[in-house]
Amino acid sequence: MLNIANTPKFNPILIALGSNLAGHSDSPATQLDSAIEEISMNSIRVVARSRFFRTPCFPAGAGPDFINSAIVCDCELPAHAILTILHKIEQDAGRTRHARWQARVLDLDLLAMGDCVLPDMPTYSHWAGLSLERQMREVPPELILPHPRMQDRAFVLHPLMDIAPDWVHPVTGQTVRSMHAALDPQELAKITPISS
């Protein structure tokens, strides 16, 4: 396990990956493997990757179960350049964006870049404080870092426990470990590791 808390001069980039449609690959897991390989070919060094986990689709009934994973990366690119790379990889995999939380070939979320808060604290706080109902209708017009809902999502935190349990959220001060411990045990029980 990578202990990023004790790694000097390292500003970890956390990326969550998910897929519940095979797309151009033979399975969602293969789709994630391909995405990780493509990320590493774009001036982004993949430092650690989690296991793959099967997680229930959210919201329930919106599609087949997801395969989720997470990676820790290092690079010199700014956040918006990384996001552009991730969106291009999604598009090349066949992802289309028609509805919020639809089934998807590939979902790559830039979760965090070390202790960076973007675009500013008031904007972050606004999006982090939205009710679930508003989350389902509204999409931020700009990149928000850290991801404003990461602390609520078992399918994000469970893979991060494999590779970055000691990463500290720059706004709340909580580690991945403490955010994970605060999740509903019944939701965590629905997440199962799989072989890639």
C-alpha positions in Angstrom: 0.0 0.0 0.0 1.3 3.5 -0.9 1.6 5.8 2.1 1.2 9.1 0.4 1.0 11.0 3.7 4.7 10.2 4.3 5.9 10.8 0.8 7.9 14.1 0.5 7.2 16.6 -2.3 4.4 14.5 -3.7 1.1 16.2 -4.5 -1.1 13.2 -5.2 -3.7 13.3 -7.9 -6.7 11.0 -7.1 -8.8 9.7 -10.0 -11.9 7.4 -9.7 -12.8 5.1 -12.5 -16.1 3.3 -13.2 -17.8 1.4 -16.0 -21.0 -0.6 -16.4 -21.0 -1.0 -20.1 -18.4 -2.9 -22.2 -18.2 -0.4 -25.0 -15.3 -1.2 -27.4 -13.9 -3.7 -24.9 -15.1 -7.1 -23.9 -16.1 -6.1 -20.4 -16.2 -3.1 -18.0 -13.1 -4.4 -16.2 -11.2 -4.5 -19.5 -12.5 -0.9 -20.2 -10.9 0.2 -16.9 -7.6 -1.5 -17.6 -7.4 0.3 -21.0 -8.3 3.6 -19.4 -5.5 3.3 -16.8 -3.1 2.5 -19.6 -4.2 5.5 -21.6 -3.9 7.8 -18.7 -0.3 6.7 -18.1 0.5 7.6 -21.8 -0.6 11.2 -21.3 2.2 12.7 -19.2 0.5 11.3 -16.1 2.4 8.8 -14.0 0.2 6.2 -12.3 1.8 5.6 -8.9 -0.8 3.2 -7.5 -4.0 1.5 -8.5 -6.7 -0.2 -6.4 -8.3 -3.5 -7.0 -11.5 -3.6 -9.0 -14.8 -3.6 -7.1 -18.3 -4.5 -8.1 -20.7 -1.8 -6.9 -24.5 -1.4 -7.3 -25.6 1.1 -9.9 -26.8 4.5 -8.5 -29.5 5.4 -8.5 -30.9 1.8 -8.1 -32.3 0.4 -11.3 -30.5 2.9 -13.6 -28.4 0.1 -15.2 -26.1 -2.9 -14.5 -23.7 -2.9 -11.6 -20.5 -0.9 -12.0 -16.9 -1.9 -11.8 -15.1 0.7 -9.9 -11.4 1.4 -9.2 -9.2 4.3 -8.2 -5.7 5.4 -9.0 -3.1 7.8 -7.5 -1.1 9.7 -10.0 1.7 12.3 -10.2 2.2 14.9 -13.0 3.0 18.5 -13.6 -0.1 19.3 -15.6 -2.7 21.8 -14.2 -6.1 20.4 -13.2 -8.0 21.6 -16.3 -5.5 19.9 -18.6 -5.8 16.6 -16.7 -9.6 16.9 -16.9 -9.4 17.4 -20.6 -7.3 14.3 -21.0 -9.8 12.3 -18.9 -12.7 13.5 -21.0 -10.9 12.7 -24.2 -10.3 9.1 -23.0 -14.0 8.8 -22.0 -15.0 10.0 -25.5 -12.6 7.7 -27.3 -14.1 4.8 -25.3 -17.5 5.7 -26.6 -19.0 7.6 -23.7 -21.9 9.9 -24.5 -23.4 12.4 -22.0 -27.2 12.5 -22.3 -28.4 12.2 -18.7 -27.1 12.5 -15.2 -26.0 9.2 -13.7 -26.8 7.2 -16.7 -25.2 3.8 -17.5 -21.8 4.5 -19.0 -18.9 2.9 -20.9 -16.4 4.9 -18.9 -16.5 7.4 -16.1 -13.2 9.1 -15.1 -13.6 11.6 -12.2 -10.8 13.8 -11.1 -11.3 13.6 -7.3 -8.5 15.7 -5.9 -5.0 17.2 -6.5 -3.3 17.2 -3.1 -4.6 20.1 -1.0 -5.9 22.1 -3.9 -9.4 23.7 -3.7 -10.9 24.8 -7.0 -12.1 27.3 -8.0 -12.4 28.7 -4.5 -13.8 27.9 -1.1 -17.3 29.5 -1.5 -17.9 27.7 -4.8 -16.7 24.4 -3.3 -18.9 24.8 -0.3 -22.0 25.6 -2.4 -21.6 22.3 -4.4 -20.6 20.2 -1.4 -23.7 21.4 0.4 -26.3 20.5 -2.2 -29.1 18.1 -1.4 -29.3 14.8 -3.2 -32.4 16.0 -5.1 -30.5 19.1 -6.4 -27.4 16.9 -7.2 -29.6 14.9 -9.5 -30.7 18.0 -11.4 -27.7 20.3 -11.3 -24.2 20.0 -12.8 -21.4 22.4 -11.9 -20.4 24.6 -14.8 -16.7 24.3 -13.8 -14.3 21.9 -12.2 -14.7 21.6 -8.5 -11.9 20.2 -6.4 -11.9 18.2 -4.3 -14.9 16.4 -5.8 -17.7 17.8 -3.7 -19.4 14.4 -3.1 -16.5 12.1 -2.7 -16.9 11.9 1.1 -20.5 10.4 0.6 -19.6 7.8 -2.0 -18.7 4.3 -1.0 -17.8 3.4 -4.6 -15.2 6.1 -4.5 -13.8 5.7 -0.9 -13.7 1.9 -0.9 -11.2 1.7 -3.8 -9.3 4.6 -2.3 -8.8 2.7 0.9 -6.6 0.3 -1.1 -4.2 3.0 -2.2 -4.6 6.3 -0.3 -6.2 5.7 3.2 -4.1 8.5 4.7 -4.8 11.2 2.1 -6.3 14.2 3.9 -9.3 16.1 2.5 -8.1 19.8 2.3 -11.4 21.2 3.4 -12.7 18.8 6.1 -9.4 17.6 7.4 -10.6 14.0 7.3 -8.5 11.1 5.9 -9.9 8.7 3.4 -9.9 6.2 6.3 -12.1 8.4 8.5 -14.5 9.2 5.7 -14.7 5.5 4.8 -15.4 4.6 8.5 -18.3 7.1 8.5 -20.1 5.4 5.6 -23.2 3.2 6.1 -22.0 -0.4 6.8 -24.9 -1.7 4.7 -23.7 0.3 1.7 -20.2 -1.0 2.1 -21.4 -4.5 2.4 -22.8 -4.3 -1.2 -19.3 -3.6 -2.6 -17.3 -6.7 -3.5 -13.7 -7.1 -4.9 -13.3 -8.8 -8.2 -10.3 -10.0 -10.2 -9.5 -7.8 -13.2 
